[in-house]
Amino acid sequence: MNMNLGRKLFAVFFIASILPLSLLIYYSYTTVRNELEDQAYASMMSTTTRINSNLQSKLDYYVKISNSLFLDGTLRGYLTHSYNDNRLYLEAYTYFDNLISSVRISNPEISGITIYTANHSLPKDNVLIKALDENVSKSGLFQALEGSYGNAVFLQESSGEDNPPTLTLARLLNNYSLNYPYGILSMNIAEADIYSLIVKEDPNKSIYIVNSEGSILSSKNKSVLGSSIHTLLPDPFPVATSGKFDSTYNGERVLVVYDTLNSGWKTVTIVPYNDFASLAKAAAARLMPVALICLLLAILLIYITARLFTRRVIYLLRMIRRVERAEFTGTQLEMGNDEIGQLNQAFHNMSLRINNLINEVYKKEIAKQEIEMNVLQAQINPHFLYNTLASISSLAIKHEDARIHKMVTDLAKFYRISLNKGKHLISINEEITLTKHYMAIQQTRFEGLLHIHYQVDDSLLPKQIVKLTLQPFVENCINHAIWDDEAKLNIIIRGYLDGEDIVLEVIDDGMGMPVGKAAHMMERSHDSSEHSSGYGIANVNSRLGLLFGESYGVQIFSALGIGTQVSIRIPASGIPRE
């Protein structure tokens, strides 16, 4: 019940459409994955068999090379001859050198050929010809040849860190002397020649060539040469000469395919199962485009359907929340003439009516404030006031009283600006001039107790302000800040720009006032018994708030025994003009 309409429609759609299609995609993915695994196994077995065939051909070729040396009668004669003449063994070495050099030139993958002989009369150069002594008889080379009857045996040659890895083909030289071999033939073959058979295979595969004992003879990773394949694959190989099995390789599940040569050597191919998964995903993406298109189409249709049902309701909810935030303006959306459309029209009319009522109340309040200001100003008849002040000034001159003449003159200028033909807005410069005339009257009255300082940015002087904004606060300073008839009172009038606003400040160093009294002065009151300055302060604050908004107006900061600061904030732009 608490789920919105769009979610309800999507839930039904999921059950009716997405779930079956998802199951179909999963089934297709699983089927394709199994098929790819079978294909991968067939491909790996084909690759392994081909490598084995090529490897066998290469090994047979090395055996044929060794056969040419094994069956060479001249070589046998030189190796078995008893040498008493230096010229004869020099002739033998010339033959050895020519024979072995021709073999190595024709087969650059053979890095070295050595013949071990037990003929003590034949001098040894320890390069081509070495002595078949007791150390050789105890070596692994000789022991591997026992029982070989002259057949070729392949051994793994241990090499230093700076030497490339090699394999060794060794065989007993016992031609025409089966039970009494006259030497041992050793051929060193570069491991790179064996690795060339697998180097062009898929880089995602790991391929190893191992001997019958499981020792790694060739692979891409040269650091594992000579180590056992079982250190990489913990699972044992099946008894069959070829096949597959699952194992773990470098911490991930892999498929292992192997094939065995007649000599017992194996070619082992390893492929991670993750490769099958990625291929299966790609294949599923290619095999299921129709299902995905149907799925996207279904999502689009259900989205459009949900939008048709919920868009108008959401719009109405948004409009209600805007009215809740006191935002009554907005473009009306055409919704037709059904029940939702009629509801939208009624709500729109209601919003306009509320907005009109608020505007009417605001205008009435403005008019009320203007009437109150006019009432204050109407209490004085300008012409009667000017004539009366002119008469008083004339009498002061006649009786030679300069103080009375100056006070009357300042009072006349003060009212001339303040009345200003009924206008409510004057420039800040005029407001400062008005305040100066008022202060001149008060300074004459208090005889040197009052000192006023002006710190107003010249760029602000042409800006307009509500008339009688500063004077009520200066009057308040004089009426409330003086606490001793002999203590001087300093008043500072400051004006500056603060971002996009104008700030005017009236600061005094008088006696200050409690917080409650400052708050009371900000309250609007129509009680005629209240002091006129208190009423004027509340009037200024209300007037500014109505004209510019609640963020503008007057703030009073005061501390008893320290002084008072009044801050007046108005916008620098958009000052209303008459």
Steps between C-alpha positions, in 0.01 A plus 500: 500500500788739570683425172459762229329416174819490293661242732188287501496488120869418491457217752230341281720548196794334675299194589333472159788595268845553646516182708415258214735680263776495761458125547512454123820702476658301785406170337643616168818617671548165677438305180739714301762478773491119499517498123796735503673282756461199273625698204790633702594148606491382138711798394748448786530128423556578133768754594666261743502219247646726233774620734577138592519404134735789423704425811534136402614600151760736646630237742518247218697752298754537782523122524572483125783750543642288780459191277721659236774533759425162657535318166803694377767231452783751461407662830494156661843422354660819631345448845623139533849536339819474710701817444877493492548759227417868563410556137230236515309646797528843340330349198236355733431839659471658158231248417326550835494874454372489142232243584361673810526848345296390198231358731481816710497730196210303354318497835553829689262386777771250605716702737771242550618144417739308724642149470622313809757225424684244710793489248796608713731533200279769339589845638200692640427866421212507758279678245421252225662199663485434875624209707249236608652479846370394838324833564299463182418139585345617827309788344127509428577499128670158513240356734216612268667313213522170684276249330439730201690269260605795285158659474470877538408633841383859567611665823437837655820701521540725800635838395617806684307821538683664210470203263186421300324175601586191293408133453757227449476208259741225606571149368762232535737462202495121466469446128635150417582466870171475684640384831813713491416865417796704380354836606201715584345758266349811665304767307377816674172634350367850579172491695384791283477259205250288695315810626455620140236229463272665759592868486234588241213342690224698675659721769208417732620140509786374713688219320771282653715219357602254772699176498386163631600594857288818486795740478423810293718510186353803321249779572451873469606549863870406500522522879305173539724297265630193678232515771217247524167567330332383821619814679270693264222241471436321831265243345660183350475415132258220407640166389384549139760627255278797402194673641389782729440572867414794729763649723616821669762724339622830651203499735226461238306207363634375165447234237812290431540313167801273440641259238796257538779414256647149460800612702277592794522875441173693540365821356276664762259783414328703776205740451315683785125440523455878519588515132206273425273724709603813312453326167165365617387847601603640163327212322186546712499870414510407132246219530240689704457838327133437437436427868684812607315713245171360626609572856591860421180546302296367792677736741432793265133413465446458873684828563279686252190342652605591853578856389156538341337398828728682744635810321191712563471385862868579560451844342207573728699385803787729397262795464348432843848498655582830326188658648606351835824697462298816414597483129179582313636571151560229243404379155181298486527161327220399265350177638178455306147498637487182704488494879875568538478785248208657686686463829802674346286789373330546837833495684649752256207738553532460876874584486433815299231604747731450799776698326259785427381506860858516628581784260191689613597464864854617420376803309261587779787484749711729279211741470452488875865590556477788252190631672676488836797690356269755341322540831830580667590749232149650486528593868714789385375765253811575291403856398392594849819344640730680254328839561516452877868404490575797273332735751696352790823537300422866426437569869830328590690723255318808627603421857846392381470139632716292261434170678124525456548609138727198428266250670196630312691497170613136553147403604357654187753317278432177688127513436545621143691178423290269720169617357640498143162564339361173635762276333607185692840445336802728509869451421741389770674838455174680584444269797848588629432874449167468687683325786766772508232773542337298776835456675575873463181577696589243768862617523377855565269365765760285679792745460797282403389166647425345160762404240400332176729342237405395148673204326283444193633365170459773237369245247194448721390865513287490178323180611138536613375418847176526695467851642572542873701176525800635695345787699286285734809306608706816554208639705493175697873541579439849640190401699635178651881494475584813703529395863700793642452868419876543496599184306547550128318276250666388174282386213637336184295467181661243270397381152659230283428225247474140628480277191174590324366698798541848649563513875448822700605504864431741786744441787520681836715459809220592744357307789346227285187309597387154607413239238132508593473872449667479156255228396207710632606793283489275191136407568246707313260689723225752437474613860525878487650498844817335366793718417506613137851364445392148600211514263727638224749213540228235475352688206833502311554127559146408387522723195832347385372147561188558294690663213796263471412178686561345838879474449527882496431750776648610834710318758594650840804388700535662843681433826427688822787735586676449160282645227261417217544405135211514253547320165266583209521266197338573162570361150742700285289437189129501447425793733137585432444842345189708502 
